[in-house]
Amino acid sequence: MIWSRFIGLSALALLAACSNDDKSVAAGSLETENSIAIRVTNADGTVAAKANVIIHEADYLSEIHKASTVQSEGSPSGDVIVSVDIATNYTKTPVTDTNGILYLDFPPTGQYMVEVISAKDTDQKGANAFEVPAEVPDSTMIVPVQLGNSISVSGNVQTDKENTWVMIRGMQYAAKVNPDGSFSFPSIPASDFEIVLVYPTENAKGTLENVIIGSTTLHTGHDQKAMTLVDTTMTSSGKEVPPDTATTPKDTATVDTVKKDTVPEDTLVHFMFEDFEDALDDEGSIKKWYTSHSDDATAELEIVNTDSDRKGFVAHFQCTNDSNYNWALMGQYLEGGPIDMSAIDSVVFWARGTVKNYISFSFDIIQRDEEANTTTSAKSWTHIVLSEKWTRYSFTPADMIDAENNSGGNVGWDAVKDGVTNISIFGGAGGEFWIDDIEIFGLDKFTPKSE
């Protein structure tokens, strides 16, 4: 199954992105109506100018062509990969402008995957998916993409076929399977993709066509290790199954997974930190979560049943905030005292919302000195742009904002990871969001350091 992040429509006259430091994203008007705006930010929330944009249809697989001529001596001839991105067909220059935005004329109705590569560091990559509706909206459709450290993925293939490829659906990445069955992608965006095993065969016209004979799902942050792809057209004896009886994995890119209240199975140890199913006491009050805000902001939190669009209970947070220096959050004191979280692999959650700019997920150290009647705090956080539709998000410690960017009390992951006392989710510059199923990978529970 493809865990794609399909972006909803936002009818906005102004695209505003704010942070609390000198590197803040300058507000830029969306001057082009009836278009798609690919909005790209760096990991710290600043604009990513002149970044390269690549767009493919969601079910796209790289094309395999036969080499028409013998290549130079020492270079193999045979099959070659050809990848043509559609961005060049719908915009003259497929790079973001000085505000980190690329305007794109509407392609045909369908689902698409966009990848962005930083102009300053090609290992800084980001990806997202979006859907073009049958009826083109009157306003600009915004597709946010955030850059981050790329990941490497390798693995092995179980097949008796000599010429196979491993590809990432919806993107240009393709790796030829080595004679020993190994393959690798040294640098791809950290996102959720379907990885497929492809066997190219000739059609009646003598050109090569991709036949999918195996697939698996790559989950953000969890699969930076070896994986195995199995040729499903083989029997246990190793003989190939006739084409008419072979089981070829179906493309499930368009399947709606919103009503499911689970995340894909993963071999990494993990636990559900909060699913909000037991978040209320017998009187209907919220048990563990609290709200906090600055003097000139507001914050409201409720636990609501959303069986109509997501199974069970979720948290609904609303806030107002008219200044970059104000803040509003929902948070939880972790039971038992400071917790060593240095072994965390990643955090996964479901959310949707209409907040201004982004929400911020924060790990905090809050210390209270009763004698001095003072409270000190430090945090490590990451910023996440939300879709208006339920979407599965994830981040790793590598995605936390660097300590050099100390806006809002950020001190970096290394400074808080071994003694976290609170988890907070900031509501950005105002708006509302819903959140559900916050899951922690890399730990089987939160264990206080005092135990």
PyMOL commands that set and color helices and strands:
alter all, ss='L'
color gray80, all
select helices_A, chain A and resi 87-90+397-399+407-409+413-416
alter helices_A, ss='H'
color red, helices_A
select strands_A, chain A and resi 6-7+14-15+28-29+36-41+52-57+63-66+79-82+101-104+110-117+124-132+141-146+148-149+151-158+165-168+174-176+182-188+193-202+208-218+226-230+270-274+289-293+297-305+313-321+328-333+346-353+359-369+374-384+391-395+422-426+431-441
alter strands_A, ss='S'
color yellow, strands_A
deselect
rebuild
show_as cartoon
